[in-house]
């Protein structure tokens, strides 16, 4: 299976990227081809709502969005990876999601498998409720097949994250595909 992993942390060695690396290791060990797109370090401009693409054409923005579009559309699965910022996606991942607009028709017709990996400092029982709901709504709207969500609470720093069960969960997810 061809998998595109989209990380979105501005911190190269942050907790969400740590979880992503464990997922990638498991997936590659199981024979899958994994391509990483680092939205946290890439130039992805926000959608400006001009509608020139008509939800199925070329975006007028000149950035790395075309590269990402080609990666996603050629994949069997997409994994969205984000730190939890104010109970939602990072701005970098939200820009990626908003730019799906230019290829919504093609993307939603794929019935793509997806997964969500989130790292959050907080461990409250309600910490992940909003991002979980947002992601599941995206899956429903885009005809995605949610494979799993790894909602890593108590993952405020890489050292905290390594002491949780979430790196192993991410690895097992990749290995199980």
N, C-alpha and C positions, 0 to 999 in steps of 0.2 A: 504494500500500500504506500502511496505517496502522501506524505504528511507535511503541511506547512505549519510551523510554530511561529506565532507572532508574539514576541515579547514587547513590553511597552514601558519598562521602567527607565527613568533617566540614570539610574544607578547600575552600572555594568555588573557589579558584584553584589547586587541586592538580593533580598529574600525571594522575590518572585522569579528572578533569573536562576537562582539556585534550584528552585522547584522545577523550572523548565529544563534545566540540565539533567536532572534525574529522570524526567519523563523521556527526554531525547535518548539518554543512555539505554533505557529499557526498550524503547521502540527500535533503536538501531540493533540492539542485541537480538531482537526478534526478527530481523531481516527487513525492516521497513526503511524506506528512503525518507530522510527527514531534512527539510530545508528550514533554516532559521531566518526570520526577517525581524530585525531589531528596530521596531518603530520608535523606540526611545532615543535612538541615535540617528534616525533617518529623517529626511525632509518629506513630510507629508502635510501639505497645506490643508486647511479645513475646506469642506464643501461650502460654496458660496450660494447655493440654491439657484443658479442661473438657468438650470434645466436644459442647457444646450445639448447635454448627453441624451436626454429623453429616457433616462433609466436604462439605456441599452446602447450607449455609444461612447465616444471618446470624451474624456474629461478635459476641460480647457486648462486645468492646472498643470503647470510644468514642474514636476517633482518626481519622487520615486514611487508615486502611486501606480504608474503603468507597470513597473516591475512587480509590485505587490499583486496587482490585478492578475497578471499572467501567472504568477506563482499559485495564487489561490484557485484560479479557474482550471489549472492543470493538476490540482491535488484531489485526493479522495477524502482527505480529512484536514480540518483546520483546528488548531489549538490556540485559544486566546489566553494570554498570560498577562496579568496585571497586578500591581500593588493596589490595595484598596485605598482610594483617595476620597475622603469625605463620603464614604459609603457607596462609591461608584467606581467606574472604570477610570483609569488615568486619562488625562487629556490626550496623550499620545495614542492610546487605543481608541478613544472616542473619535478622534480624527479619522483613523482607519475605518471604523464602522460607518461613519457618515459618508465616506468616499465610496462605499459599496453602492451608493445611489447610482453611479454611472454604469454599473453592470448588475443591477438588481435582478433584471429579467434572467440573465444567464446564470447568475449565482443561485437564485432561488429555484431554478429548474434542475439544478444538480442534486438536490436532496442530500447535501453534503453532511457527512459525519462531523460533529464538532465536540470540543471539550473546553471547559473553562478551568483555569488554574489561577487562584487568587491568594495573595499573601497579605495578611492584616496584622497590625499590632494588637488590636483588641481581641479579647476572648469572650465578650458578652454573647449570650445566646441569640441576640438580635443583630449582631455585627454584620452578618452576610445577607440579611433578608432582602435589602434593596437591590444589591448587585445580582443576587440570585434571580429575583423576579425580573429584572431588566434583561438578563441573559436569556431566560426562558421565553420571554416575550419576543426577543429577537429570533430565537429558534423557531417559534411558532410562525412568525411573520415571514421569515426567509425560507421556510420549509427545511430547516436543518434538523438532523437527527442528533440530539444531545446524547453523547456516549456517557459522559460523567462530568461532575463538577468536583474539583478538589478545592475546598474552601478552607485555606490554611489560617486558622486563628492562632494568636500567640506567636506570630512569625514577624515580629517587628524588626529584627536584625538577623543577619545570617547566622550568628552564633545562637540566637534564640531558636531560629528555624531548624537548625541541625539537631536540637534537643527535642523536637516534636516528631510525631509520626508522619508528617506530611511529605518529607523527602522520600520516604519508603513508599508511601501511597502513590506519589507521582511516578516513581520507578516502576512499581507494579502495574500501574495503568499502561505505561508504554510497553511493558513486557507482555501484557495480556491481549494486546491488539492483534 
